[in-house]
Structures are given as C-alpha cells and as structure tokens.
Amino acid sequence: MRLLWLKRLAFIITSIGTPRDTKVETNQEKRVFKKLFPKSNLFEKWGDHLSEVEQKKAEWLYKRYGYNVYLSDKMPLDRKLPETRDPSCLGKKYPRDLPTLSVVLIYLDEALSIIKRAIRSIIDRTPAHLLKEIVLVDDYSSSEDLKGKLDDYIDLIHEKHPGLVKRVRHSEQRGLTQSRISGWEAATGEVVAILDAHIEVHAEWAEPLLARIKENRTVVVSPVFDRVNFDNLEVVKYTPAAHAFDWALWCMYESFQPDWYRLKDPSRPGKSPSLMGILVADRKFLGEIGSLDGGMKIYGGENVELGVRIWLCGGSIEIVPCSKIAHIERAHKPYLPDLSITMKRNALRVAEVWMDEYKKNINIAWNLPIKDHGIDIGDVSERKKLREKLKCKPFKWYIDNVYPQLDPWEDLVAYGALKNTVKENVCIDQGPVPGNVPIAFGCYYYGPQNTYYRKSGELYIGGIKSHKYNNNRCLADPGTGSTPGLYECSVAKQKGYSIYWDFEQGKAMINRKTHRCLEVEQGTLVIQNCTGQGWKIQHNVTDF
C-alpha cells in the first residue's frame, strides 16, 4: 500500500507541479543572470532568469533532445492548450457511433515528460468509448528514463484504464518507417493514428477524423499541426494547408486547390498531394495498400512514398481543419546528424517504384547522374509487384490530376556544375546572396554552383524550382557593360534583358540576342565578344 501511495503522490506532483516550484520561479524573476550560452538558440528568447547551474542543465538537455526539456519537466502534464480551431469548427456535432481508435506514438530517445504529456493529452481529450489503445513504439532508445520510470507511469494509468497502453520496443534501431509498421501491426482498433511522441492533441481532435473515415474508408486523413516552439514550448497557431513536397522529396506546406477556398467553409477537409508523416487511416485499408515500405532506411521520403501510393492505388488524402495537434518543432532530430544521406537514398527508391518517366527528376534534384549514381536503394521487386497487384495508376496521372503544381522539368537537357574549358577548375557560381551578379569560382560542385539548361535556352544558376508557381533565376545579358546578371526570369524580361543562350557541351555560351559570350577574364565572370572559351556542364539529360 505504501508503494502504491508513493506512486500516486509522484503522479500528482509531476502532473500539477508544486508550490515550491512556483515560489522558485517567482523569486528568480527578480534577478537576471549572465547568459553562459549566448550563441545557443535555446536562450535567444528564453531563460533570462535561470541561474548558471540551471542554464548548464537546460543547455545539456537541449543538445540531447532538440527542445526545451528543462522547461517541459516543470510544466503540468495536463496543461491547457489555446483554442486554435476556426470558429466554424466549434459548433460541429459528431455521431457517437464512430470507429474505434488505436493511437500509435513513435519515439527514439524522447524526453520522459514529453511522452507523458502526449499520453495524458490523448487520454484526456479522446472520448473513452472510442480510444481502444495507445501503442508506444520505442525505436531502441538508450535513455534509462524510458524504461523503469515510464513503466511506473503506465502502471498508474492502468489502475484507472487497465490495458490501455501497449508497448513495443525494438531490439535495434530500425528507423521511422519500421517503427510505424510495428505500431500498425500491434494496433487493433478499426482506425489507426500514427503520431510522433512529441505532440499534444487538442480537444475534439479525434472525432472529425473518425467521422471522415467512417464516410469513406479509403480516405487517409491528417490533422492540422500547430507548432510548439522548441525553446519556450508555446503553441503557435497554424492555418490549414496541404502537405506537399519538392522533387528532392523534402516536405513543405502548400495552399489547397482554389476550389477549397471558393467554398468559403474553413471547416471543410481539403485535398492534399501527400502526408507529413502523421496520418490517420482505416487500419485494414492501410494494410490492403501495402502499409508502409519496409525498405526505407532510418528517415525521409517514406511519407511521400505513402502519399503517392495512396493516390495512385485507389485512395485519397485530406487535411481535416477541425482536428488540431500541437507538434514540437525540434531544433535538431535524433536519427542522424545529416538526414540528407538517407533522404537521398529513400527518394531514389520512391522514384524507381512509382515515378515512371519522371524518376530522373529525383536525380536532377539531388545533382546525381541519371545512370550509375552508385547508391544502393535496396530490393524493390516486392514493391513493384504490389503496384502491379493493386493496378495502380501511372505517375503522369498523379501529376495531371493530383499535383499539377509540380514542374515536370520535361524540357531540361543538362544540369550540375558548369565548368570552364579553358580556365582550370573554374565554375559558374551564383555569387553573394542576396545579389544579382554571378561569379567565377573554384569548382566545389554544391548548391550555389548547380546550373540547369533548358531547351528554351534559359540557364538557371544556384538551383531550380520544383513548382510552377515559383520563379527560377536566369542568367541574363543586360546588353550593355560586361557584367552578367542573375534575376528571376520574369524580372529579367521586364527589364529588357536577354535570357536565352545557345550552348552545346564543351562549346561557347552565346547569347541569342546580343551574340556575346559568357567567359572568364582575369578571374572574373564577364560577357564579352567571344574569344573561344567553352563550358562543360556536369550531367546530360539528353544529348544536345
């Protein structure tokens, strides 16, 4: 009995804080201490009143987790979230008879107080008759807090909600995709919600999602994420938006299609080309379309793969504005110091299975040769068989009907670093940013030196946009002087500059209008009468 009483007391203290904690905070407000870590992002807007000892502890925890664990540990587990839903959502009524829900929380070395707060918010803000279970998937965390102390917390929950929380723990680190698969496999509810563990759900978050899936089991839905600042843990309202991506498969927010706005109903679900990683789906339907691709490694691209597959293979994706989740935006992630390593590999895997003739755009986006890129994407034979079995549509259908905002890059003929054939190891570079003057610089083959040449004769320097609604920066001949310009193509046209160049591999770059050449003179990039200098671009899409 004594042990049980102590557990309950610990639970109450952790949940609501103590008068002593409050007193300490009040006293500290009277003093401002010297900042020990003036360059740390954690202390830019927070922490003026922390002592030196407290600052050291807070900084150590921040470096380990990527958000303010020091502050999280002092906050109540049941803290109140601001109401961020549109007023049109507040009066909505949902049927009581909705599908049951399994909530899967994925984590790797998450802070204990963060996981507790996620669990508490789900229990408090999900109707009990709908919440079948909470499945915790631990991707082989090293933190001791996530063993005994988390077990103790779950035991306390089970006193009131027997068997509500299930645990899955990997025996080795398997990555986000495998963790989500493990959670889906362990779930038994009619609907599965796969979430990060660094979240808090808002009131009535589940009902609009479940109601939409009850209407159509092939719709995969996502709530709207509010941002929780990594430093002060305050909630920042985000408006509803589609989940999109670029050709490198990095995720981004994007406006809904115009017809959503014309309806003038901000509570209405909006179509989305992809998912950000958090998803809610009919559990059996998710299995029918192949769950998630277990061949994905560690992090990146798996959400886009699933989003594309859902659309191509008989489903659809919607963002539900009346469902809100507060999500911590980490300053850094726990999986790898450089996430681009697995992101690149996974993106190539997605392209090989699903993107047909457009798969070359992934190589272009990552500045990889179209053939013999040398990256092992794993065995994709089973995923290709799945595509054939499900009779999925071609990727061109997805471009035309789901994501027409993507620029298909169909007229791109070459890309990569553009190297001078006369001056040794000299490449074109976008130069200082902001700025409008490209420069000649030693070749190092990264982003600022990436160039793209189109059949139209446009030459972009420093990057190419993935979407039709964005402007690329074109190399321009102003017509006077010797200094080349680099402007948004539409701006260069307005100024009357010529942006069209004739170019063949290894030969001169000649402006069509002025007939002057892009050359290097005394280490400077200039436009002048042609002297015979040529240029060679790193990768060909087609011979030209």
Secondary structure as UniProt FT lines:
FT   HELIX           2..16
FT   HELIX           19..28
FT   TURN            29..30
FT   TURN            38..39
FT   HELIX           41..43
FT   TURN            48..49
FT   HELIX           52..65
FT   HELIX           69..74
FT   TURN            77..78
FT   HELIX           87..90
FT   STRAND          101..107
FT   HELIX           112..125
FT   TURN            128..130
FT   STRAND          131..138
FT   HELIX           144..146
FT   HELIX           148..160
FT   TURN            162..163
FT   STRAND          165..169
FT   HELIX           175..186
FT   STRAND          191..196
FT   STRAND          199..201
FT   TURN            203..204
FT   HELIX           206..215
FT   TURN            217..218
FT   STRAND          219..228
FT   TURN            230..232
FT   STRAND          235..236
FT   STRAND          242..245
FT   TURN            247..248
FT   STRAND          251..254
FT   HELIX           258..262
FT   TURN            263..264
FT   TURN            266..267
FT   STRAND          270..271
FT   STRAND          279..282
FT   HELIX           283..288
FT   TURN            289..290
FT   TURN            294..295
FT   HELIX           302..312
FT   TURN            313..314
FT   STRAND          316..328
FT   HELIX           340..354
FT   HELIX           356..358
FT   HELIX           360..365
FT   TURN            366..367
FT   HELIX           381..389
FT   TURN            390..391
FT   HELIX           395..401
FT   TURN            404..405
FT   TURN            410..411
FT   STRAND          412..420
FT   TURN            424..425
FT   STRAND          426..429
FT   STRAND          439..442
FT   HELIX           447..449
FT   STRAND          451..454
FT   TURN            455..456
FT   STRAND          459..461
FT   TURN            468..469
FT   STRAND          473..477
FT   STRAND          485..488
FT   HELIX           489..494
FT   TURN            495..496
FT   STRAND          501..503
FT   TURN            505..506
FT   STRAND          509..511
FT   TURN            512..514
FT   STRAND          517..521
FT   TURN            522..523
FT   STRAND          524..528
FT   STRAND          535..540
//
